[in-house]
C-alpha cells in the first residue's frame, strides 16, 4: 500500500461525521421548507391572478388606478410611474456610482479615511429600505421641497437612486478590481496617462460586470414599496389631468408596488384577484431584469 493509499484509507476509515450529516440534513430540510413556501405562494398568486390577465388583459394594462371599481381598475399609471422612477435611477445612481467606484479603485490611496468610506458604503447596502424613505422625506421632500415639488415623482426617483447607489458602487468596484494589473501596466508601458488607461482599457474590460450590477440594481429598485410610501406615493385615486411632463414630474405619482400594497389591503375579493395579477406582472419584470443580467454576464464574461 502506497503512502497515498494509506492516507485515503485512514481518512475513509475514520469515525463517521455524525454532526456534519445532521447539519447537512437540517440545511436540506430548511431549503425544502423555503421552496415549499415559495411554491405555495406562487400557486396562490397564479390561481387568483391568471384569470384577470386572461379575461381582460387590455383593460387591466390600460385601466386607471382605482380603489372603488375592480372591473375598471388597471395598472397603466403604475407602469408609467415605475418607468419614470427607473429613469431617475439610471440617470442619477449609475453615473455617480460608477464614478465613485472608479475613484475608489483607481485613484484613491490606501488610507484610513478611504478604508472607512469603503466599509461604510458596504454597510449602507444593507440598510433597510424604510430608512432611505425617511432620508428622502427629510432631504428631498422637506429640505429641497421647493425644487422637487415635495411629495413628487422627482423625490421618489431620487430616493430610489440613493437606495441603490451603494449597490452600484460595490458591483462596479468588484468589476474594476477583477481587471488584471497587467492591462494597466501595458497601458502605462506605452506612455498612456492614468485616465487614458482607465478610459480605453480598464472600463471596457470591466463593462460586463458593471452592466450586470446596474441591471440587478434596477430589479431591486423596481420592487421597492416602503421608501415610496414614505415620500408620498399615491395608493388611491390618481389623475394627471392635463398636466404637462414637467408638472407630472413635480406632481403626485404612483408605482406598481404601491398599487399592489393598496389593493392587498382592500377586503373585496375582486381586488385580491387584481393584486395577484399585478404581482404576476411585477414578478415578470423582475425575472426579465435578472434574466438580462444573467445573459449579459454569460455573454460577455471574461476569464483572465
N, C-alpha and C positions, 0 to 999 in steps of 0.2 A: 504494500500500500504506500503510495507516494505521500509526500507531506501535504499536498493539496487535498487529496482524498481523505487524509486523516482529519484535516481541519473541517471539511464538509461533513464527515461522519460525526465529528464532535458537535458541530452545530445542529445537525439533524437529530442527534440522539439526546440533546439537552431536554430538560423538562418542558412540557407544553406551556405556552404563554397563555394561561387561562384568563388573566386580567385583560390582556390585549384582545383576545377573542370576545370577551364580554363587551369591551368598549366598541369593538367593530360592529357587533350586532346591535348595540344601543344606538350607534350613529346611523346604521342602516334603518332601524326602526323609526328614528326621528325623521329621516328622509322620506320614508313611506307615509308617515302621518302628514307631513307637509304637502307631499304630492297629492294625497287623497283629499286633503282640504282644498287645495288649489283646483283640482278637477271637479270637486263638488260645487265650488263657487262658479267656475266656468260653465258647468252644466246648467245651474240655476239661471245664470245670466243669459245663456243661449236659449233656454226654454222660454223665457219671457220676451226676449228682445228680437229673436229672429222673425216672429210673426209681424212685428211692426215694420221691419225692413222689407219683408216680402209683400205685405198688404198695401203699404203706401210709401214706397221709397222716395218718390219725388216730393210728396208733400212733407215728409219728415226732414229731408235735406234742405228744402227751400222755405219751410214754415218759420214764422217768427216765434220768439220766446214768449211763453205764456204759462201761467200757473192756474188758469181758470178752465180752459177747454183742452183736454188731451187730444181731441180729434183734429184740432187745427195747430197745435203746438209743434214747433220744429227747432232745428239746431243751426239754421243758417247764420244767425247773428253770433252764435258761439264759435262756429268755424271761422268766421271773419275776424272776430276778436282774437282768437288764438293765433291766427296767421299774422295779424298785426303785432301781437306781442312777441312772436318769434322773430319778426323783422327787427324789433328793437334789440333782442338778444344778439342777433347776428351782427348788427351794426355797432353795438356798444361793447359787448363782452368779448367777442372774438379778437378784434384788433388790440384791445387793451390786454387781454390775456396772453396772446402770442407775443406781443411786445414785451410784456413783463417777463415771460419765460426766456426770451432772447437775452434780456439784460441780466437776469439771474444766472444763466448758464454760460453766457459768452463774455460778459463784461464785468460783472460783479466779482470782486476778490473774495477770498475765503476769510471773512472777518466775523467777529462775534455778532455784529449787527445784522449782516446778511444771513447768517445761520438762524438768527432769531426770526427774521422775516420769513424765511422758508418754512420754519416749523409752524409759525402762526398761519401761513397760507394753508398748510395741510390740516391744521386744526379747524380752520374756517370751513373746509369742505365737509366736515362732519357736524356742523352746527344745524340744529333743527330749522326747518323752513319757516316756521312761525316767527322765529327770531328775526329773520330777514324781512318778514312782513312788518314787524314793529319798527325795524330800521327804516324801511321805506315809508312808513306812516310818519315817522319823525322828520326825515330829511326831505323826501320828495313830495309829500302831501302838505306838511305844515311849514317847514322852513323854506322850501322852494315852491310853495303853492302858487305864487304869483306867476311863475314861469311854466309850471307843469299843468296848471288848471286844477290843482287839488286832487281829489279822488278821480283821476282821469286815466285814460289808457296810457298816456306817457308815464305816469307814476307807476302803473303796474308793469309796464315793459322795463323800466329802469330797475325796479325791484327784482324782477326775474333775472335781469342781466347781472346784477350784483350777486344773486344767489349762485349762478353757475360760473361766475368768474374764477373762483378758486379751482374748480374742476378743470377749466380750460387751461389755467396756468400749470397745474400739475401734469396733465396729459401732454401738454406741449413741452414742458421741461423734460419729461421722460423720453419723448421722441428726440429731442435735441441731444440728450445725454447718450442716446443709443448710437449716434453717429460716430464712427471711429475717429480718433485723433489724427490718423494718417491722412484723412481727407483734408483736414485743416492744415496739417504740415505741408501737404503737397501744394496747397494754395499759397501759403507763405513762402514756399521754396521758389516759386516763380515770380515773387515780388508783389503779390496782391496784398491790399490792405485788409485789416480785420473785417470791415464792413463788406468788402468785395468777397471775401471768403464766406462770410455768413450768407450774403445775398445769393451768390452764384453756386455755392456748394453745400453748405450746411442746411439751409432752409429747404432746398429741393430734395435733399436726401431725407429730411425729417418730415416732409409734407404728408406722406401716408399716415403716419402716426398722429400727426396734428389733426388731420382731417377726420380720422376716426374718432378722436376725442371730442371734436366740435360737434359731430353728428350725435354722439351719445349725450352731449350736454343739451342739445335741442330736445331729445327724447325725455330728458329729465325735466326740463322746464315746461314742456307742453302738458305734463300731467300734474303740475302743482296747483293746489287749491287754497291752502291756508294763507299764503302771503297775499294772494289776490283778494281774498275776503277782507283781510285787514286793511288793504289800501283802497277798498271801495268798489270791488267788482259787483255788478248788479246780479241779483239772484231771482228777481221777479220780472215784472213787465219792463221792457226796454224798447224805446222808439227813437230812432235817429232823426226822423222827420226830414226836413230839407237842409240839414247841416252839410256844409262842405267838408272836404277831407281834413283840413286843419282843425275845424271846430269839432269834428269827431274825435280827433286825437286828444283834444283838451276836454272832451266831454265824458259822459258815462259810458261804460263798456261792460262786456261780459265775456266769458270764455267757456269752452267745453267742460272743464272740471267744475266750475261754479254752477253751471246748469245741472250737471249730474247731482251735485250736492243738494241743490234746491228741490229738484224733482224727487229725490230719495226721501225727503222729509214730508212729502205730501201723502195723506192716507189713501187717496184714490188708487185703486188697482190699475187703472189705465195709465196713470203716471208712473207706476212701478214698471210697467212694460216699456214706457218711453225711456226711463232711467236705464234699463238693461240695454235697450237699443243704442243709446248714447255711449254707454260703456263699451259696447262692441266696436263702435266707430273709433273711440279713443284708443282701445287696445290695438286695433288695426293700424292706426297711425304710429303708435309706439313700436309695434313689431316691425312695421315698414322701416322706421328710422334705424332700429337695431339691425335689421337685415342689410340695409345700405352700409352701415358701419362694418359689419362682418365682411360684406363683399369687397369694400374698399381695402380692408385690412388684408384679405387674402389675395386680392388682385395686385396690390402694389407693395406687398410686404417684401422687404429686402433682408437677405441674410448675409451678414458681413463675414 
